[in-house]
Every structure is written in C-alpha cells, then in structure tokens.
Amino acid sequence: MPSLLEELQPIALKVEEARTQVVDAAREWCREGNAGEEEKLKTAVKGLDEVQMALGLKTAQLLLNPPRADIAEAFQGGLEPLVARIKDPPPPRPPPKPDTVGLAWTKRRDEE
C-alpha cells in the first residue's frame, strides 16, 4: 500500500502545473488589452498567485519533511495517543555538573 506522501506528491505537482497554466493564460489575456474585465481578472490572478505560492510551499515542505512514522501512527489510532504524549512530556534532564564536565575535558587533554 503506498504511503500518503507517495499518493499526494504526483497530485500536488499536477495541481501546481495546472494553476501555473491558468495564471499564465490570465496574464496573457491582460496583456492583450481586454479592458472591461481587466481589474477583476488582475485581482483573480493575484489570488491564484497566492494560492499557487502556498501550494508550492506546502508541497516543498511535504517533500523535504515527510511525516514522521510515530506521528502518523498516532493519527491512525485517533488523536488521543498524540494528545496524551503532549500532556505528559518527559521530565527535563538536569544540566551536567560543572566538576564532571571539567574532569572529562582534563582527561581527554591528558590522554593526547
């Protein structure tokens, strides 16, 4: 069974290509001088550009940072396991003792 990433990637790329074609066609129409609807079309093109940019950014994020398996499993089981993990985070670790850090540095320097 293909992963969600494998399914969404080609679809997102096709949608992005289609939006690019629509924006290019609308820009060409504006250049031809169709004055009656030009302002409304410019507004629509601006909106399409914004949607295209957002879709491109989301696609890039998905491609660069695929969903982590543990988070995906939590969503498959419902939100409860994920929320439980967020509510009960592990306790913070104490910082290292200054003496221990200094001794470790001294030992390494002496060994060389």
Distance bins in CASP14 RR format, pairs under 12 A and 6 or more apart:
PFRMAT RR
TARGET T0000
AUTHOR 0000-0000-0000
RMODE 2
METHOD distances of the structure
MODEL  1
1 7 0 0 0 0 1 0 0 0 0 0 0
2 8 0 0 0 0 1 0 0 0 0 0 0
2 9 0 0 0 0 1 0 0 0 0 0 0
2 10 0 0 0 0 0 1 0 0 0 0 0
2 11 0 0 0 0 0 1 0 0 0 0 0
3 9 0 0 0 0 1 0 0 0 0 0 0
3 62 0 0 0 0 0 1 0 0 0 0 0
3 66 1 0 0 1 0 0 0 0 0 0 0
3 67 0 0 0 0 1 0 0 0 0 0 0
3 69 0 0 0 0 1 0 0 0 0 0 0
3 72 0 0 0 0 1 0 0 0 0 0 0
3 76 0 0 0 0 0 1 0 0 0 0 0
4 11 0 0 0 0 0 1 0 0 0 0 0
4 12 0 0 0 0 0 1 0 0 0 0 0
4 62 0 0 0 0 1 0 0 0 0 0 0
4 66 0 0 0 0 1 0 0 0 0 0 0
4 67 1 0 0 1 0 0 0 0 0 0 0
4 69 0 0 0 0 0 1 0 0 0 0 0
4 71 0 0 0 0 0 1 0 0 0 0 0
4 72 1 0 0 1 0 0 0 0 0 0 0
4 75 0 0 0 0 1 0 0 0 0 0 0
4 76 0 0 0 0 0 1 0 0 0 0 0
5 11 0 0 0 0 0 1 0 0 0 0 0
5 12 0 0 0 0 1 0 0 0 0 0 0
5 59 0 0 0 0 0 1 0 0 0 0 0
5 61 0 0 0 0 0 1 0 0 0 0 0
5 62 1 0 0 1 0 0 0 0 0 0 0
5 63 0 0 0 0 1 0 0 0 0 0 0
5 64 0 0 0 0 0 1 0 0 0 0 0
5 65 0 0 0 0 0 1 0 0 0 0 0
5 66 1 0 1 0 0 0 0 0 0 0 0
5 67 1 0 0 1 0 0 0 0 0 0 0
5 68 0 0 0 0 0 1 0 0 0 0 0
5 69 0 0 0 0 0 1 0 0 0 0 0
5 72 0 0 0 0 1 0 0 0 0 0 0
6 12 0 0 0 0 0 1 0 0 0 0 0
6 62 0 0 0 0 0 1 0 0 0 0 0
6 63 0 0 0 0 0 1 0 0 0 0 0
6 66 0 0 0 0 1 0 0 0 0 0 0
6 67 0 0 0 0 0 1 0 0 0 0 0
7 62 0 0 0 0 0 1 0 0 0 0 0
8 14 0 0 0 0 0 1 0 0 0 0 0
8 15 0 0 0 0 1 0 0 0 0 0 0
8 16 0 0 0 0 0 1 0 0 0 0 0
8 55 0 0 0 0 0 1 0 0 0 0 0
8 58 0 0 0 0 1 0 0 0 0 0 0
8 59 0 0 0 0 1 0 0 0 0 0 0
8 61 0 0 0 0 0 1 0 0 0 0 0
8 62 1 0 0 1 0 0 0 0 0 0 0
8 63 0 0 0 0 1 0 0 0 0 0 0
8 66 0 0 0 0 0 1 0 0 0 0 0
8 67 0 0 0 0 0 1 0 0 0 0 0
9 15 0 0 0 0 0 1 0 0 0 0 0
9 16 0 0 0 0 0 1 0 0 0 0 0
9 56 0 0 0 0 0 1 0 0 0 0 0
9 58 0 0 0 0 0 1 0 0 0 0 0
9 59 1 0 0 1 0 0 0 0 0 0 0
9 60 0 0 0 0 0 1 0 0 0 0 0
9 62 1 0 0 1 0 0 0 0 0 0 0
9 63 1 0 0 1 0 0 0 0 0 0 0
9 64 0 0 0 0 0 1 0 0 0 0 0
9 66 0 0 0 0 1 0 0 0 0 0 0
10 16 0 0 0 0 0 1 0 0 0 0 0
10 17 0 0 0 0 0 1 0 0 0 0 0
10 59 0 0 0 0 0 1 0 0 0 0 0
10 62 0 0 0 0 0 1 0 0 0 0 0
10 63 0 0 0 0 0 1 0 0 0 0 0
11 17 0 0 0 0 0 1 0 0 0 0 0
11 18 0 0 0 0 0 1 0 0 0 0 0
11 55 0 0 0 0 0 1 0 0 0 0 0
11 59 0 0 0 0 1 0 0 0 0 0 0
11 62 0 0 0 0 0 1 0 0 0 0 0
12 18 0 0 0 0 0 1 0 0 0 0 0
12 19 0 0 0 0 0 1 0 0 0 0 0
12 52 0 0 0 0 0 1 0 0 0 0 0
12 54 0 0 0 0 0 1 0 0 0 0 0
12 55 1 0 0 1 0 0 0 0 0 0 0
12 56 1 0 0 1 0 0 0 0 0 0 0
12 57 0 0 0 0 0 1 0 0 0 0 0
12 58 1 0 0 1 0 0 0 0 0 0 0
12 59 1 0 1 0 0 0 0 0 0 0 0
12 60 0 0 0 0 1 0 0 0 0 0 0
12 61 0 0 0 0 0 1 0 0 0 0 0
12 62 1 0 0 1 0 0 0 0 0 0 0
12 63 0 0 0 0 1 0 0 0 0 0 0
13 19 0 0 0 0 0 1 0 0 0 0 0
13 20 0 0 0 0 0 1 0 0 0 0 0
13 55 0 0 0 0 1 0 0 0 0 0 0
13 56 0 0 0 0 1 0 0 0 0 0 0
13 58 0 0 0 0 0 1 0 0 0 0 0
13 59 1 0 0 1 0 0 0 0 0 0 0
13 60 0 0 0 0 0 1 0 0 0 0 0
13 62 0 0 0 0 0 1 0 0 0 0 0
13 63 0 0 0 0 1 0 0 0 0 0 0
14 20 0 0 0 0 0 1 0 0 0 0 0
14 21 0 0 0 0 0 1 0 0 0 0 0
14 55 0 0 0 0 0 1 0 0 0 0 0
14 59 0 0 0 0 0 1 0 0 0 0 0
15 21 0 0 0 0 0 1 0 0 0 0 0
15 22 0 0 0 0 0 1 0 0 0 0 0
15 48 0 0 0 0 0 1 0 0 0 0 0
15 51 0 0 0 0 1 0 0 0 0 0 0
15 52 0 0 0 0 1 0 0 0 0 0 0
15 54 0 0 0 0 0 1 0 0 0 0 0
15 55 1 0 0 1 0 0 0 0 0 0 0
15 56 0 0 0 0 1 0 0 0 0 0 0
15 58 0 0 0 0 0 1 0 0 0 0 0
15 59 0 0 0 0 1 0 0 0 0 0 0
16 22 0 0 0 0 0 1 0 0 0 0 0
16 23 0 0 0 0 0 1 0 0 0 0 0
16 48 0 0 0 0 0 1 0 0 0 0 0
16 51 0 0 0 0 1 0 0 0 0 0 0
16 52 1 0 0 1 0 0 0 0 0 0 0
16 53 0 0 0 0 0 1 0 0 0 0 0
16 54 0 0 0 0 0 1 0 0 0 0 0
16 55 1 0 1 0 0 0 0 0 0 0 0
16 56 1 0 1 0 0 0 0 0 0 0 0
16 57 0 0 0 0 0 1 0 0 0 0 0
16 58 0 0 0 0 1 0 0 0 0 0 0
16 59 1 0 0 1 0 0 0 0 0 0 0
16 60 0 0 0 0 0 1 0 0 0 0 0
16 62 0 0 0 0 0 1 0 0 0 0 0
16 63 0 0 0 0 0 1 0 0 0 0 0
17 23 0 0 0 0 0 1 0 0 0 0 0
17 24 0 0 0 0 0 1 0 0 0 0 0
17 52 0 0 0 0 0 1 0 0 0 0 0
17 55 0 0 0 0 0 1 0 0 0 0 0
17 56 0 0 0 0 0 1 0 0 0 0 0
17 59 0 0 0 0 0 1 0 0 0 0 0
18 24 0 0 0 0 0 1 0 0 0 0 0
18 25 0 0 0 0 0 1 0 0 0 0 0
18 48 0 0 0 0 0 1 0 0 0 0 0
18 51 0 0 0 0 0 1 0 0 0 0 0
18 52 0 0 0 0 1 0 0 0 0 0 0
18 55 0 0 0 0 0 1 0 0 0 0 0
19 25 0 0 0 0 0 1 0 0 0 0 0
19 26 0 0 0 0 0 1 0 0 0 0 0
19 44 0 0 0 0 0 1 0 0 0 0 0
19 45 0 0 0 0 0 1 0 0 0 0 0
19 47 0 0 0 0 0 1 0 0 0 0 0
19 48 1 0 0 1 0 0 0 0 0 0 0
19 49 0 0 0 0 1 0 0 0 0 0 0
19 50 0 0 0 0 0 1 0 0 0 0 0
19 51 1 0 0 1 0 0 0 0 0 0 0
19 52 1 0 1 0 0 0 0 0 0 0 0
19 53 0 0 0 0 1 0 0 0 0 0 0
19 54 0 0 0 0 0 1 0 0 0 0 0
19 55 1 0 0 1 0 0 0 0 0 0 0
19 56 0 0 0 0 1 0 0 0 0 0 0
19 59 0 0 0 0 0 1 0 0 0 0 0
20 26 0 0 0 0 0 1 0 0 0 0 0
20 27 0 0 0 0 0 1 0 0 0 0 0
20 45 0 0 0 0 0 1 0 0 0 0 0
20 48 0 0 0 0 1 0 0 0 0 0 0
20 49 0 0 0 0 1 0 0 0 0 0 0
20 51 0 0 0 0 0 1 0 0 0 0 0
20 52 1 0 0 1 0 0 0 0 0 0 0
20 53 0 0 0 0 0 1 0 0 0 0 0
20 55 0 0 0 0 0 1 0 0 0 0 0
20 56 0 0 0 0 0 1 0 0 0 0 0
21 27 0 0 0 0 0 1 0 0 0 0 0
21 28 0 0 0 0 0 1 0 0 0 0 0
21 48 0 0 0 0 0 1 0 0 0 0 0
21 52 0 0 0 0 0 1 0 0 0 0 0
22 28 0 0 0 0 0 1 0 0 0 0 0
22 29 0 0 0 0 0 1 0 0 0 0 0
22 41 0 0 0 0 0 1 0 0 0 0 0
22 44 0 0 0 0 1 0 0 0 0 0 0
22 45 0 0 0 0 1 0 0 0 0 0 0
22 47 0 0 0 0 0 1 0 0 0 0 0
22 48 1 0 0 1 0 0 0 0 0 0 0
22 49 0 0 0 0 0 1 0 0 0 0 0
22 51 0 0 0 0 0 1 0 0 0 0 0
22 52 0 0 0 0 1 0 0 0 0 0 0
23 29 0 0 0 0 0 1 0 0 0 0 0
23 30 0 0 0 0 0 1 0 0 0 0 0
23 41 0 0 0 0 0 1 0 0 0 0 0
23 42 0 0 0 0 0 1 0 0 0 0 0
23 44 0 0 0 0 1 0 0 0 0 0 0
23 45 1 0 1 0 0 0 0 0 0 0 0
23 46 0 0 0 0 1 0 0 0 0 0 0
23 47 0 0 0 0 1 0 0 0 0 0 0
23 48 1 0 1 0 0 0 0 0 0 0 0
23 49 1 0 0 1 0 0 0 0 0 0 0
23 50 0 0 0 0 0 1 0 0 0 0 0
23 51 0 0 0 0 1 0 0 0 0 0 0
23 52 1 0 0 1 0 0 0 0 0 0 0
23 53 0 0 0 0 0 1 0 0 0 0 0
23 55 0 0 0 0 0 1 0 0 0 0 0
24 30 0 0 0 0 0 1 0 0 0 0 0
24 31 0 0 0 0 0 1 0 0 0 0 0
24 45 0 0 0 0 1 0 0 0 0 0 0
24 48 0 0 0 0 0 1 0 0 0 0 0
24 49 0 0 0 0 0 1 0 0 0 0 0
24 52 0 0 0 0 0 1 0 0 0 0 0
25 31 0 0 0 0 0 1 0 0 0 0 0
25 32 0 0 0 0 0 1 0 0 0 0 0
25 41 0 0 0 0 0 1 0 0 0 0 0
25 44 0 0 0 0 0 1 0 0 0 0 0
25 45 0 0 0 0 1 0 0 0 0 0 0
25 48 0 0 0 0 0 1 0 0 0 0 0
26 32 0 0 0 0 0 1 0 0 0 0 0
26 34 0 0 0 0 0 1 0 0 0 0 0
26 37 0 0 0 0 0 1 0 0 0 0 0
26 38 0 0 0 0 0 1 0 0 0 0 0
26 40 0 0 0 0 0 1 0 0 0 0 0
26 41 1 0 1 0 0 0 0 0 0 0 0
26 42 0 0 0 0 1 0 0 0 0 0 0
26 43 0 0 0 0 0 1 0 0 0 0 0
26 44 1 0 0 1 0 0 0 0 0 0 0
26 45 1 0 1 0 0 0 0 0 0 0 0
26 46 0 0 0 0 1 0 0 0 0 0 0
26 47 0 0 0 0 0 1 0 0 0 0 0
26 48 1 0 0 1 0 0 0 0 0 0 0
26 49 0 0 0 0 1 0 0 0 0 0 0
26 52 0 0 0 0 0 1 0 0 0 0 0
27 33 0 0 0 0 0 1 0 0 0 0 0
27 34 0 0 0 0 0 1 0 0 0 0 0
27 38 0 0 0 0 0 1 0 0 0 0 0
27 41 0 0 0 0 1 0 0 0 0 0 0
27 42 0 0 0 0 1 0 0 0 0 0 0
27 44 0 0 0 0 0 1 0 0 0 0 0
27 45 1 0 0 1 0 0 0 0 0 0 0
27 46 0 0 0 0 0 1 0 0 0 0 0
27 48 0 0 0 0 0 1 0 0 0 0 0
27 49 0 0 0 0 1 0 0 0 0 0 0
28 34 0 0 0 0 0 1 0 0 0 0 0
28 41 0 0 0 0 0 1 0 0 0 0 0
28 45 0 0 0 0 0 1 0 0 0 0 0
29 35 0 0 0 0 0 1 0 0 0 0 0
29 36 0 0 0 0 0 1 0 0 0 0 0
29 37 0 0 0 0 1 0 0 0 0 0 0
29 38 0 0 0 0 1 0 0 0 0 0 0
29 40 0 0 0 0 0 1 0 0 0 0 0
29 41 1 0 0 1 0 0 0 0 0 0 0
29 42 0 0 0 0 0 1 0 0 0 0 0
29 44 0 0 0 0 0 1 0 0 0 0 0
29 45 0 0 0 0 1 0 0 0 0 0 0
30 36 0 0 0 0 0 1 0 0 0 0 0
30 37 0 0 0 0 1 0 0 0 0 0 0
30 38 1 0 1 0 0 0 0 0 0 0 0
30 39 0 0 0 0 1 0 0 0 0 0 0
30 40 0 0 0 0 0 1 0 0 0 0 0
30 41 1 0 1 0 0 0 0 0 0 0 0
30 42 1 0 0 1 0 0 0 0 0 0 0
30 43 0 0 0 0 0 1 0 0 0 0 0
30 44 0 0 0 0 0 1 0 0 0 0 0
30 45 1 0 0 1 0 0 0 0 0 0 0
30 46 0 0 0 0 0 1 0 0 0 0 0
31 38 0 0 0 0 0 1 0 0 0 0 0
31 41 0 0 0 0 0 1 0 0 0 0 0
31 42 0 0 0 0 0 1 0 0 0 0 0
31 45 0 0 0 0 0 1 0 0 0 0 0
32 38 0 0 0 0 1 0 0 0 0 0 0
32 41 0 0 0 0 0 1 0 0 0 0 0
33 39 0 0 0 0 0 1 0 0 0 0 0
33 41 0 0 0 0 0 1 0 0 0 0 0
33 42 0 0 0 0 0 1 0 0 0 0 0
34 40 0 0 0 0 0 1 0 0 0 0 0
34 41 1 0 0 1 0 0 0 0 0 0 0
34 42 0 0 0 0 0 1 0 0 0 0 0
35 41 0 0 0 0 0 1 0 0 0 0 0
35 42 0 0 0 0 0 1 0 0 0 0 0
36 42 0 0 0 0 0 1 0 0 0 0 0
37 43 0 0 0 0 0 1 0 0 0 0 0
37 44 0 0 0 0 1 0 0 0 0 0 0
37 45 0 0 0 0 0 1 0 0 0 0 0
38 44 0 0 0 0 0 1 0 0 0 0 0
38 45 0 0 0 0 0 1 0 0 0 0 0
39 45 0 0 0 0 0 1 0 0 0 0 0
39 46 0 0 0 0 0 1 0 0 0 0 0
40 46 0 0 0 0 0 1 0 0 0 0 0
40 47 0 0 0 0 0 1 0 0 0 0 0
41 47 0 0 0 0 0 1 0 0 0 0 0
41 48 0 0 0 0 0 1 0 0 0 0 0
42 48 0 0 0 0 0 1 0 0 0 0 0
42 49 0 0 0 0 0 1 0 0 0 0 0
43 49 0 0 0 0 0 1 0 0 0 0 0
43 50 0 0 0 0 0 1 0 0 0 0 0
44 50 0 0 0 0 0 1 0 0 0 0 0
44 51 0 0 0 0 0 1 0 0 0 0 0
45 51 0 0 0 0 0 1 0 0 0 0 0
45 52 0 0 0 0 0 1 0 0 0 0 0
46 52 0 0 0 0 0 1 0 0 0 0 0
46 53 0 0 0 0 0 1 0 0 0 0 0
47 53 0 0 0 0 1 0 0 0 0 0 0
47 54 0 0 0 0 1 0 0 0 0 0 0
47 55 0 0 0 0 0 1 0 0 0 0 0
48 54 0 0 0 0 0 1 0 0 0 0 0
48 55 0 0 0 0 0 1 0 0 0 0 0
49 55 0 0 0 0 0 1 0 0 0 0 0
49 56 0 0 0 0 0 1 0 0 0 0 0
50 56 0 0 0 0 0 1 0 0 0 0 0
50 57 0 0 0 0 0 1 0 0 0 0 0
51 57 0 0 0 0 0 1 0 0 0 0 0
51 58 0 0 0 0 0 1 0 0 0 0 0
52 58 0 0 0 0 0 1 0 0 0 0 0
52 59 0 0 0 0 0 1 0 0 0 0 0
53 59 0 0 0 0 0 1 0 0 0 0 0
53 60 0 0 0 0 0 1 0 0 0 0 0
54 60 0 0 0 0 0 1 0 0 0 0 0
54 61 0 0 0 0 0 1 0 0 0 0 0
55 61 0 0 0 0 0 1 0 0 0 0 0
55 62 0 0 0 0 0 1 0 0 0 0 0
56 62 0 0 0 0 1 0 0 0 0 0 0
56 63 0 0 0 0 1 0 0 0 0 0 0
56 64 0 0 0 0 0 1 0 0 0 0 0
57 63 0 0 0 0 0 1 0 0 0 0 0
57 64 0 0 0 0 0 1 0 0 0 0 0
57 65 0 0 0 0 0 1 0 0 0 0 0
58 64 0 0 0 0 0 1 0 0 0 0 0
58 65 0 0 0 0 0 1 0 0 0 0 0
59 65 0 0 0 0 0 1 0 0 0 0 0
60 66 0 0 0 0 0 1 0 0 0 0 0
61 67 0 0 0 0 0 1 0 0 0 0 0
65 71 0 0 0 0 0 1 0 0 0 0 0
66 72 0 0 0 0 1 0 0 0 0 0 0
67 73 0 0 0 0 0 1 0 0 0 0 0
67 74 0 0 0 0 0 1 0 0 0 0 0
67 75 0 0 0 0 1 0 0 0 0 0 0
67 76 0 0 0 0 0 1 0 0 0 0 0
68 74 0 0 0 0 1 0 0 0 0 0 0
68 75 0 0 0 0 0 1 0 0 0 0 0
68 82 0 0 0 0 0 1 0 0 0 0 0
69 75 0 0 0 0 0 1 0 0 0 0 0
69 76 0 0 0 0 0 1 0 0 0 0 0
70 76 0 0 0 0 0 1 0 0 0 0 0
70 77 0 0 0 0 0 1 0 0 0 0 0
70 81 0 0 0 0 1 0 0 0 0 0 0
70 82 0 0 0 0 1 0 0 0 0 0 0
70 85 0 0 0 0 1 0 0 0 0 0 0
71 77 0 0 0 0 0 1 0 0 0 0 0
71 78 0 0 0 0 0 1 0 0 0 0 0
71 79 0 0 0 0 0 1 0 0 0 0 0
71 81 0 0 0 0 0 1 0 0 0 0 0
71 82 1 0 0 1 0 0 0 0 0 0 0
71 85 0 0 0 0 1 0 0 0 0 0 0
71 86 0 0 0 0 0 1 0 0 0 0 0
72 78 0 0 0 0 0 1 0 0 0 0 0
72 81 0 0 0 0 0 1 0 0 0 0 0
72 82 0 0 0 0 0 1 0 0 0 0 0
73 81 0 0 0 0 1 0 0 0 0 0 0
73 82 0 0 0 0 1 0 0 0 0 0 0
73 85 0 0 0 0 0 1 0 0 0 0 0
74 80 0 0 0 0 1 0 0 0 0 0 0
74 81 1 0 1 0 0 0 0 0 0 0 0
74 82 1 1 0 0 0 0 0 0 0 0 0
74 83 0 0 0 0 1 0 0 0 0 0 0
74 84 0 0 0 0 1 0 0 0 0 0 0
74 85 1 0 0 1 0 0 0 0 0 0 0
74 86 0 0 0 0 1 0 0 0 0 0 0
75 81 0 0 0 0 1 0 0 0 0 0 0
75 82 1 0 0 1 0 0 0 0 0 0 0
75 83 0 0 0 0 0 1 0 0 0 0 0
75 85 0 0 0 0 0 1 0 0 0 0 0
76 82 0 0 0 0 0 1 0 0 0 0 0
77 83 0 0 0 0 0 1 0 0 0 0 0
77 84 0 0 0 0 0 1 0 0 0 0 0
78 84 0 0 0 0 0 1 0 0 0 0 0
79 85 0 0 0 0 0 1 0 0 0 0 0
79 86 0 0 0 0 1 0 0 0 0 0 0
79 87 0 0 0 0 0 1 0 0 0 0 0
80 86 0 0 0 0 0 1 0 0 0 0 0
80 87 0 0 0 0 0 1 0 0 0 0 0
81 87 0 0 0 0 0 1 0 0 0 0 0
81 88 0 0 0 0 0 1 0 0 0 0 0
82 88 0 0 0 0 0 1 0 0 0 0 0
83 89 0 0 0 0 0 1 0 0 0 0 0
94 100 0 0 0 0 0 1 0 0 0 0 0
95 101 0 0 0 0 1 0 0 0 0 0 0
96 102 0 0 0 0 1 0 0 0 0 0 0
96 103 0 0 0 0 0 1 0 0 0 0 0
96 104 0 0 0 0 1 0 0 0 0 0 0
96 105 0 0 0 0 0 1 0 0 0 0 0
97 103 0 0 0 0 1 0 0 0 0 0 0
97 104 0 0 0 0 0 1 0 0 0 0 0
98 104 0 0 0 0 0 1 0 0 0 0 0
98 105 0 0 0 0 0 1 0 0 0 0 0
99 105 0 0 0 0 0 1 0 0 0 0 0
99 106 0 0 0 0 0 1 0 0 0 0 0
100 106 0 0 0 0 0 1 0 0 0 0 0
100 107 0 0 0 0 0 1 0 0 0 0 0
101 107 0 0 0 0 0 1 0 0 0 0 0
101 108 0 0 0 0 0 1 0 0 0 0 0
102 108 0 0 0 0 1 0 0 0 0 0 0
102 109 0 0 0 0 1 0 0 0 0 0 0
102 110 0 0 0 0 0 1 0 0 0 0 0
103 109 0 0 0 0 0 1 0 0 0 0 0
103 110 0 0 0 0 0 1 0 0 0 0 0
104 110 0 0 0 0 0 1 0 0 0 0 0
104 111 0 0 0 0 0 1 0 0 0 0 0
105 111 0 0 0 0 0 1 0 0 0 0 0
105 112 0 0 0 0 0 1 0 0 0 0 0
106 112 0 0 0 0 0 1 0 0 0 0 0
END
